[in-house]
Amino acid sequence: MTKHIFITGGVVSSLGKGLTSAAIGMILERRGLKVSMQKLDPYINVDPGTMSPFQHGEVYVLDDGSETDLDLGHYERFTQAKLTKASNYTTGKIYSTVIARERRGDYLGSTVQVIPHITDAIKEAIYDGVTSPDVDVALTEIGGTVGDIESLPFLEAVRQFALEQPPGDVLFVHLTLLPYLRASGEMKTKPTQQSVGKLREIGILPDILVCRTEQPMTDEMGHKISMFCNVRPDCVVEERDVAFSIYELPVNLVNAELDQLVVERLGLPRGRATQLGDWNDMLDSIKRTTETVEIGVVGKYIELHDAYKSIYESLSHAGIASQCKVKLRKLKAEEVLDNPRLLEGLDGLLVPGGFGERGLEGKIRAVQWARENDVPFFGICLGMQCAVIEYARNVLDLEDADTLEHSESTPHPVINLMADQKDVEDMGGTMRLGAFDCSIDKDSVAGRLYGRTAVRERHRHRFEFNNDYRERFEAGGMVLSGKNPQRDLVEIVELPEHAFFVGVQFHPEFRSQPLKPHPIFKGFVAAALERSRNGNATPARAKSLA
């Protein structure tokens, strides 16, 4: 029977519940257990698909097309858990379900209330999040901060859920903060005490406290927290800020014996030790790395790091594979348009996806700079479309070529709206979403990087390469090396005579892991490293990077 772990957070938001949840899932997998991962979010949006990246960070897309919270990216980077639409529920999604049932008359005239109808729907969602009958442990992260009014129905639901399960089958892990006051040189436990007090008022008694801290926690402090929070001393776990990489976290938690605590409290098999040999080797490699490459990311939402979280992590994974550190130069697209000299000295340029007209011309200008200066370039989604527009204007002499997304009057709509998107009115969940097949030319740069001719990648977009212009592009030297076989849509474009020039319509950043970097990211960073070693001179052609 599946055991359940609920991870809550207190004191402040952005403590790292997602990373902690992912790390716990990983260390349980490394003990031979099968896990599922789930995030319950308290906001009223049905999903984050219509939310601004400035407010919520990136939208993480799953194979089944679900637009989900960015924490699910942490889950997939750390674990092998299968994630589906049931892996992310929001208040909006729960209430939509309950209201639809009420409209159908499913409640037989009952007055529909938060308790029991909303809480019952949340409990159903928790069961749905167990993606396979052979899952040993289901981890559910509760979004928000204890004390927020929005989180109360979720906390009440998991309180009820725990009562309905056999004794010892549910574990509550509470992540909290020990703030350090530099003026007095002290860490304070009072916020943690108050946070746990809020949980206890709701009826949840945390089994394990994970204390986020930037300074070492003393034994005396641990005993004090234990006494005032009614948690056993050995279940007060320090989670100190990592020294150089977020991928240290699972190792640190194992060193703090959190893995032992979890298996003991849940009655799980204790014979097998947590296997982290390859993970430790990776961390040792990161520590030994001395070479650096500088990658420019020209985007629209560049001020918020989480807006391109998976892209930054994928670049880091590729850097690990090439044994180099990736230094990011974050550039606003509007500023690049006014001052292209901001790009000088880069070893590689990446243009990510995005929506809206703002910054488009700056991205196109950045692509032109990379193409003309033989700088390794990687375009993702809108970044690929910018590469197509730039090539049409400046190489194929298609004056005023553009995308129909922003210029309905363009004489050359090299990027146009998909036929099945023309009559769509709702903004949420209506794009081309999820994993689709891509057939790749064997002898292309992409084919050599992947090492195979058939892949599946995740999409999130409405506009596509206009097939009416295929012959012109191919005659003009751009290779359309990847296509969707079912709908004959262009998925990958490249310039084989360039140092590295690849644009993809999909989002490869959603497929990358620290020990298994995405092939295109890997090839891109390898090309950038070669350029760096040559002192920013023109490196060997991309075909040598496969």
N, C-alpha and C positions, 0 to 999 in steps of 0.2 A: 504494500500500500504506500502511496506517495506521502512523504513527509513535506511539511511546509515551513518556510522561513519568511517572515515579514520584516522588512527593513524600513525603519522610520527615521526621521531626522528632526533635530531640535536646535534651538538657540537662533540660528541664522540659516538662510537659504544658501545654495551653492556650496555646501560643505563637501560634496563629493559622494553623495549616496549612490549615484549611478556607478561610479568607479568602484566603490566599496562592494556594491552588490555584484558587479561583474567579477571582481577579484575573489569573492567568496564562492561564486559559481565555478570559477576556474579551479580553485584549490580542491573543491569537492570532486570535480571531474578528474583531477590528477590523482585522486584516491580510488579511481575506478568506478565512480558513481555517475549516473546519468541525471542531468539537471534540465529544468525548464526555467526560463526567465520571463518576467512580466513587470510592466510599469503601470501603476494606476495614477492618473494625473487629475488634480482637482479643478482644472479650468473648464469653463463651460463650452468652449469650442469642441466640436465633434472630433476633430483631429487638428494637428498643427499646420495642415496644408495651406490654410488661408492666413496664417499668422506671419507677421513681418520677422525676417531673420534678426533684425535689430532688437526685437523683444524676446525672441524665443530661441535664437540660434538656428542651425540648419534643420531642415526636414529630412528625416532618415527614412528611406524607402525600402520596403521588404520585397521579397520575390513575388508575393501575392498581390503587390500593388498598394499595400497599406502605407499611408503617410503617417509616420510615427515620431515620437519624441527622440531627441538626439542621444539619450541614454541607451537606447537600443543599439546604437553603434558601438558603445562600450561593451555591451553584452556580446555582440558578434565578434569584436576584436579579441576578447579574452576567452570566450568559451566556444564550444561547438553546438550550443543549444539551437534547436530549430525554432525560429521566430515566425509568427503568423499574425494576422489581424487581431487574434485573441491575446496577443502579447502586449497590447497597449489599449487601455480603456481610459476614457475621460469622463468627467461629470456629464458633459454634453452627450456622449455616446450612451451612458447609462440612462439618463433622463429621456433621451429619444426613444429608447427601447421600451421604457415603462409607459410613456405617453402613447406610443403606438398600440401597446397592449390595452390600455384603457379605452382608446378609440374603438378597438375591435370588440370591446365588451368582455375581455378575458377575465376581468376581476369580478364579474357577476354582480355589479351594483355596489361593490365596496367603495368606501371613501379611500382614495389612493393617498398614501402618506409616505414620508421618508422612512419610517419604521412601521410596517415591515417591508413595503414594496421596493423602495430604493435599495435598502440594505440587502434584501434577497437577490435583487438583480446584480449587486456587486459580488455577492457570494457565488452566484452563477458564473460571473466573469472570471473569478479566481479559479473555479473548476475548469472553465474553458481554456485558461492559460496553461494547463497541464497538457502539453501538445502530444503526448504519447502515453499509452498505458504502462509502459516500462520505465517511466521517469521515477527516479528514486527520491529526488528532492526538487520541489518547486519553490523558486525564490520570487517573491513579489515585493517590489519597491513601491512605497507609498510616497507620491510626490508632495511637495509643499513642506511646511514646517509645523510641528506640533504646536497647537495654539491658534492656528489659522482657522477661521470659520469654514472655509471651503473644504478642508480635509476631514471635518467631523463625520460625515456619513461613511467615508471609507474606513476611518478608525473604528467606528461603531460596528461596521460590518465585519472587520477582521477580529474584533473582540468576540462577536457572536460566533464567527467561524471557528475560533479556537475552542470555544465551549462545546461545539458540536463534533469535534474530532476526538479520537481516543487520547487518553493522557499520554504525553510524551511525543505526540506527533506534530506539534506546532512549536516553533521557536520565534521569539521576538528579539530582534537585534536593533538597538537604538544608537544612531550615530549622533554624537554631540560635540560641542566645542569647548575647549579649555582656553579661554582668551589669555594672552600674555600681556601684562601691563608693563611697558618698558620703563616708565617713570619710577615705578616701585620695584621693578625686577621680579614681579610675582605672576604666577598663573592663578586664575580664579576658578573655583569649582561651583560657585553659586548659580551661574546660568545653567549648568548641567543639572543641578539639584532641582531648579525650577522647571526645567524641561521635563524631567522624569516625573515631577509632581503633577504636571499637566496630563501626562500619559496615565498616571495612576488614577486621577480624577475620572478619566474616561473608562477606566476599568482594565487597562492593559498594564501588566507588570513585566517590564523588559527582563529577558533572561541574560542578555549580554549587552554591555555598554562598550561601544567603540568610541574612544575619546580622541578627536582630532586635535593635534597640538603642534606648535612649532618648536617647543622646547621639551626636553625629556621629562617624563612624569615620574615623580618620586614614589617610593613604596608608601610613604606616609599619605601622600595625596590619593593614591589608589584606595587605601583603607578608608580614608575620609569619604570618598565618593561612594564606596561600598556601603558604609554605615548609613549615610543620609539618603541614599537612593534605593536601599533594600535590595542590593545586588551582591552576590557572592564576590569576595575579593579577587578570586582567580578569574572571574568573568568581567572584570574591568580591564579592557584591552587598550593599550596605547596605539594610536595611528598617527605617527609623526610625519610631518611633511617630508616627501621624498627628496633625496639629495640631487638627482640628476635626471630621473625619468619616471613617468607614471607607471611604467611597467615593473618598477621595484615593488609596488604595493603588494602583490600576492606573496612575494618572498618575505616582506616585512610582517605580514599577517601570519604566515606560517611560523616565522621566528617568534612571534608573540603567542604561538600555540592556539590561535583561533580555530584552526582546523580540528585540533583535538577536542576543543570545547564543543564545537558543533556536533561532531559525531557522537560524543559522550551524551550530550543533552538530548539528542534525537534517537539514541539507541541504534546508530548505524554501525556497520562493520568497522572494527578498529585495527584489524591486522595489517592492512596495507598502509605504508607511509606515503605521504604526498610527494609525487615524482615531479621535481622541478629542474632536472639536470639540464635539459635543452634550454629552458628559460634562463637559468643562471649563466649558461654559456653565452647566450645572447646579451645579457647585461654586462658580462665581462668584456664582450666585444665592443659594446657601446663605450665602456670606460676607457678602453685602449685606443679608441679612435682619435686621430690627430688631424686628419684632413677635413676640410670644410668646403662646401659648395654653397653659393648664394643663389637662391631661387626667388625670382620676383613673382608675386601673385597680384594681378591687376583685377580688382573686383569692385563691386558696387557697395558691399556691406563690410568693408574691410575693417571698420572701427571695432567690430565685435568679433573676437577670436572664434567664438563658437559658431558663427555664421558659416564658416568653412572648416569646421572641426575635423570631419572625416578626410578632407583633402590634406590638411596639415599632418594628420596622423599617417596617411598613406605615404606622404613624402618622407616622413620619419622612418617608416618601414623600409622604403627603398634605400634610404641612407644606411640603415643597418646592413642591408644586403651588400651595399657597395663599400661598407666600412668607412663611411664618412658622415660627418654631421651636416645636416641641412639647416642653413641659416635662411630665415625668411625675410624678404623685403616686401612688406605689405604696402601696396600702392593704390590710391584712389584713382579710378578710371578717369574721372573728370580732370584731375590734376595732370595725368599723363598726356591727355589731349592738349593741354596748354603748354606742357613742358616735357617733351619726350626725353630730355636729357636725364630725367629721373631713372631711366632704364639703364643707363651706362654702367658698365662693370658687372652686369649680371652674368651668371654662368648658365642660367636657364630661365625661361618665362612660362608661367602657367596662367591661363585665363579660364576661370571657373564658370559655372552656370549662373543663371539669374533671370529675373523678370523685370520688365519695364524698360522704357527708353533711356532713362538716365544712365549715363556712363557708357552707352553703346559705342559711340564714336571714339571714345578714349581707348576702349578695348581693341577696336579695329586698328587704331593707330599703333597700339602696342604690338599687335600681330605683324603689322607691316615692318616695324623695326626689327623684330626677331627674324622675319623671313629675309629681309635685305641684308642683315648682318650675320646671317648663318648661325644664329644663336638657337640652341635647342628649345623647341616650342611644344607645348602640350595644351590643347584646347578641349574643354569638357562641356558638352551640351551647348549652351549659348556661346561658349568659347570656340567650339567647332564651327558654329554658324558664323561667328565673326571672321574666322579664317576663310570661310567660303566667300563671304562678302568682300573681304579685302582682296582676295585673289581675283575675283570677278572684276573689281574696279581697276586694279593696278597692274594686272598681268593680262587679263582677257579683254581689256578695254571695253567693258560693259559699263558705260557711264551711268552713274547714279544707281548702280545695283544696290539692293537693300533687302530687308526682310519685310514681308507683309504685316508682321506684328507691329511695326512702327511706321511704315510708309506704304499706305494703300495706293499711292499714286506712282510708285516706282516703275520705271519702264522695264526693269529687269528684276522680278521677284525671285531671286535665286533661293530664297528661303520662303516657303509658303505654308499655309495652314493645312493640316491634315483634313481630308474630306469628312471624316466622322466627328470633327471638332467644330464644324461651321455653324451648327445650330445649337451648340451647347450654351446654356445661360448660367447655370450654377457654376460657381468658381471651385467649390470643394470636391475633390476626388473625381474629377472628370477628365483629367489629362491622360496621355498614354503613360500608364503607371505599371511598374513591376518588371519582372524578368521576361525578356524576349530573346529569341534565337538570333544569332549573327553568324553568317557564313563568311569566312575570311580567305582571301587569296593566299595560297600556300607560299608563294615567293615574295610576298609583300613584307614591309617592315613589321607590320602588325602580326602577320603570320609567323615570322621568325621569332618575335617576342613571345607570343603565346605558345608556340610549338605545336599548334594544332589548328584545324580549319573550321571547327564548330565550337562556339561558346554561347553562354547565356549571360546577359548583362541587364542591369536594372535601369529603368528609364523614368523620367519625370519631365514631360514637355508636351507642347501642343503643336509646334511648328517643326517642319522637316526640310531637308534638302529637296529642291524642286527638280524632279526627274526630267523635266523638259530641257534642262541645261546639262544633262549628263555628258552628251557627246562633246559639247564645247569645253567642258572642264577636262575631260580625258584627252582631247586633242591638244589642250593647252598645257599638259604636263602634270596635272593633279591626278593622283591615283585614287579611285574610289574602291578601297580594298576590302571593305566590309559591308555586307548587305543583309537585311532581314529577308530570309527566303520566303516567308509566308506572304509578305506584302510588298516585297521588292523595294524596300526603303533603304536609303544610304545610311550606314551606321558609322563608317570610318573613312576619313580622307587622310592622305599623306602626300608628302613631297619626297620621293626617294633620293633625290640628289642633294637634299639639304642635310645638315648635320644631324638633325632630328626634328621632324615636323609632322606631328600626328594630331588629328582632331577626331573626337568620338562623340556621337550623339547621346550615348548613355553615360551612366555615372559609375565609373570603375572604382571610385573611392569607397563604395559600399561593399566591395569584395576583398579588401586588403586586411591582412593580419600581420602582427609583428614577425612571426616566424614564417609567414607566407605572403610576401608583398605582391601586390598586383603586377603582372608582367609589364604593362605599359608604364606604370610609375617607375618600376625597376629600370626599364630601358631609358626612360627620360632622365632619371638622376644619374645613371651611368654615363650618358652623353654629356650631361652638365659637368660631371667630375672630370671627364676627359678634357673638356674645354678649360676647366680650371687649371688642370695640370699643364696645359699648353699656354698658360698665361693669357687666357681669353682669346687665343688665336683660333683659327678655324680648325676644329678637330676632324678626325676621320669620319667617314660617312656612317650613317645609322646602321647600315647592313652589318657592320663589324660588331655591333652591340648585342646581336641576338644571342 
